């Protein structure tokens, strides 16, 4: 059985990281995470970040990189990932003024170009969804389907976010099955069952986590990535609850 490691998206710990980036990485390791997904490097040189990772025993699973940075200096982004030892570059978000059909068409070309350059460098480019990508375009397809169907698979892979899929009324497991073999990264999140649909620690909400975890090996998932966008506890408490939930799912994690 394939061992699938677990990372935490560092955006979850943005306030802690702003105060003590190295100390926060150490706490992540102490909680039992295997790696981290970056959303910035705390203002530190990436070589220093790599040294901290090696010291505390974490891997760089991937990095969220804004589309503007991919446009402005992709070569630098690629070089930073090589230093960190990360295999995946993820476009995490589209700005509101980019969310229209005309812009989407130009983004498809851009994503393909970015993905090709990443592939040449031995890296993989991924796209991370929210719920707005589940809106339908004029041809009846969703934005998310359009991205993954129209950009060649060798140039773009998925980072499916199961919270946002669930919030949009979708079944995350069905999306993982649909893009089987293109789901190296999966964002694990839970959602409260009330009308607010707030971000919840894994195992405390209503997202169908079991069906997602059961697909990990079949879908060739490389990393489970825990993210808690907002929390009513301290962020460290939240990610501890989530990793403890996953530790009890040993058949899925093979740990």
C-alpha positions in Angstrom: 0.0 0.0 0.0 1.3 3.4 -0.9 2.1 5.7 1.9 0.6 9.1 1.4 2.2 11.9 3.5 0.3 14.7 5.1 1.2 18.4 4.8 -0.3 21.5 6.2 -0.9 24.6 4.1 1.0 27.4 5.9 -1.7 29.9 5.2 -3.5 28.3 8.1 -0.7 29.5 10.3 -0.2 32.9 8.7 -0.3 34.9 12.0 2.0 32.5 13.8 4.4 32.5 10.9 4.5 36.3 10.8 5.7 36.2 14.4 8.1 33.2 14.2 8.4 31.4 10.9 11.0 28.9 11.9 9.4 28.2 15.3 6.0 27.6 13.6 7.6 25.1 11.2 9.1 23.3 14.2 5.6 23.1 15.9 4.1 21.7 12.7 6.8 18.9 12.7 6.1 18.2 16.4 2.4 17.7 15.7 3.3 14.9 13.3 3.0 16.5 9.9 5.3 15.2 7.1 5.5 18.4 5.2 4.2 21.9 4.5 2.6 23.6 1.5 4.0 27.2 1.4 2.1 30.4 0.8 5.2 32.6 1.0 8.3 32.2 3.0 8.0 34.5 5.9 10.4 37.0 4.3 13.2 34.6 4.6 15.6 33.5 1.7 14.4 30.2 0.4 17.8 28.6 1.1 17.3 29.5 4.8 13.8 28.0 4.7 15.2 24.8 3.2 17.7 24.6 6.0 15.0 25.0 8.6 12.9 22.2 6.9 15.9 19.9 7.0 16.6 20.8 10.6 13.0 20.1 11.8 12.4 17.1 9.5 9.7 18.5 7.2 9.4 18.3 3.4 8.3 21.0 1.0 5.2 19.4 -0.5 4.3 22.3 -2.8 4.0 26.1 -3.0 1.0 28.3 -3.7 2.3 31.0 -6.0 0.0 33.9 -7.2 -0.6 34.1 -10.9 1.0 37.5 -11.0 4.3 36.0 -9.8 4.0 33.2 -12.4 3.6 35.9 -15.0 6.4 38.2 -13.8 9.2 35.8 -12.9 8.5 32.2 -13.5 12.2 31.3 -13.7 12.7 32.6 -10.1 9.6 30.6 -8.9 11.0 27.4 -10.5 14.4 28.0 -9.0 13.0 28.5 -5.5 11.1 25.2 -5.7 14.2 23.4 -6.7 16.0 24.8 -3.7 13.1 23.8 -1.4 12.9 20.4 -2.9 9.2 21.0 -3.9 7.8 19.2 -6.9 4.6 21.2 -7.3 3.8 24.8 -8.1 0.1 25.7 -7.5 -1.9 28.6 -8.8 -4.1 29.2 -5.7 -6.6 31.8 -6.7 -8.0 34.1 -9.4 -8.8 37.7 -8.7 -12.4 38.8 -9.1 -11.6 40.8 -12.3 -10.2 37.6 -13.9 -13.5 35.6 -13.4 -15.1 36.1 -16.7 -15.3 34.0 -19.8 -13.1 36.2 -21.9 -10.3 36.1 -19.3 -10.7 32.4 -18.7 -9.8 31.7 -22.4 -6.6 33.7 -22.1 -5.8 32.0 -18.8 -6.0 28.6 -20.5 -3.1 29.5 -22.8 -1.2 31.0 -19.9 -1.6 27.9 -17.7 -0.5 25.7 -20.5 2.7 27.8 -21.0 3.4 27.8 -17.3 2.8 24.1 -17.1 5.1 23.4 -20.0 8.0 25.4 -18.5 7.5 23.6 -15.1 7.5 20.3 -16.8 10.8 21.1 -18.6 12.2 21.9 -15.2 11.0 18.6 -13.7 8.2 20.2 -11.8 4.4 19.9 -12.0 2.0 22.8 -12.3 -1.4 22.5 -10.5 -4.5 24.5 -10.1 -6.4 24.9 -6.8 -10.1 25.6 -6.8 -12.6 27.5 -4.8 -16.3 27.4 -5.4 -16.5 30.1 -8.1 -14.9 27.7 -10.6 -18.1 25.6 -10.4 -20.0 28.3 -12.2 -21.0 27.3 -15.7 -19.8 29.0 -18.9 -21.7 29.5 -22.1 -20.9 26.0 -23.3 -22.5 24.4 -20.2 -19.2 23.3 -18.7 -17.9 24.6 -15.4 -14.8 26.8 -15.2 -13.0 23.9 -13.4 -13.9 21.4 -16.1 -12.8 23.8 -18.8 -9.4 24.3 -17.1 -8.7 20.6 -16.7 -10.2 19.5 -20.0 -8.8 22.2 -22.3 -5.2 22.5 -20.9 -3.2 19.4 -21.8 -2.9 17.0 -18.8 0.8 17.0 -19.0 0.8 20.8 -18.4 -1.7 21.0 -15.6 -2.7 18.8 -12.7 -5.3 19.3 -10.0 -5.3 20.4 -6.4 -8.9 19.7 -5.6 -10.2 21.5 -2.5 -12.9 19.3 -1.0 -14.4 22.0 1.2 -15.1 24.3 -1.8 -16.4 21.5 -3.9 -18.8 20.5 -1.2 -19.9 24.1 -0.6 -20.7 24.3 -4.4 -22.9 21.2 -4.0 -20.5 18.8 -5.6 -19.2 15.4 -4.4 -15.4 15.6 -4.0 -14.9 11.9 -4.5 -16.6 12.1 -7.9 -14.2 14.8 -9.0 -11.2 12.8 -7.8 -12.5 9.8 -9.8 -13.1 12.0 -12.9 -9.5 13.2 -12.9 -7.9 10.0 -11.7 -4.2 10.2 -12.2 -4.3 14.0 -12.2 -4.9 14.5 -8.5 -1.4 14.6 -6.9 -2.5 17.2 -4.3 -5.8 17.2 -2.4 -6.8 19.8 0.1 -8.5 18.2 3.0 -11.0 20.4 4.8 -14.2 19.9 6.8 -17.3 22.1 7.0 -19.8 22.8 9.8 -23.2 21.3 9.1 -25.1 24.5 10.0 -26.2 27.3 7.6 -22.9 29.1 8.0 -20.9 26.3 6.5 -17.8 27.5 8.4 -14.4 25.9 8.1 -14.1 22.9 10.5 -11.4 20.7 11.8 -11.2 17.3 10.1 -13.7 14.9 11.5 -15.9 17.5 13.2 -18.1 18.5 10.2 -20.1 17.1 7.4 -17.7 16.7 4.5 -17.5 13.1 3.2 -13.8 12.6 4.2 -14.0 8.8 4.2 -14.8 8.4 0.5 -12.0 10.9 -0.4 -9.4 9.2 1.8 -10.4 5.8 0.4 -9.4 6.9 -3.1 -5.9 8.1 -2.3 -3.9 5.2 -3.6 -6.2 4.5 -6.6 -6.1 8.1 -7.7 -2.3 8.3 -7.1 -2.5 11.1 -4.6 1.0 12.2 -3.6 0.1 14.5 -0.7 -2.9 15.2 1.5 -2.8 18.8 2.4 -4.7 20.1 5.5 -5.9 23.6 5.4 -8.0 25.6 7.9 -8.7 29.0 6.2 -10.2 30.3 9.4 -10.6 28.9 12.9 -12.6 29.5 16.0 -9.8 27.9 18.0 -6.2 28.8 17.7 -4.8 27.7 14.3 -2.4 25.4 16.0 -5.2 23.7 17.9 -7.2 23.3 14.7 -4.4 21.7 12.8 -3.6 19.4 15.7 -7.2 18.2 15.8 -7.0 17.5 12.1 -3.8 15.6 12.2 -5.0 13.5 15.1 -8.1 12.6 13.0 -5.8 11.5 10.2 -3.5 9.5 12.5 -6.6 7.4 13.3 -7.1 6.7 9.6 -4.0 4.6 9.3 -5.3 2.3 6.6 -5.6 5.3 4.4 -2.2 6.8 5.3 -0.3 3.5 5.6 1.6 4.9 8.7 
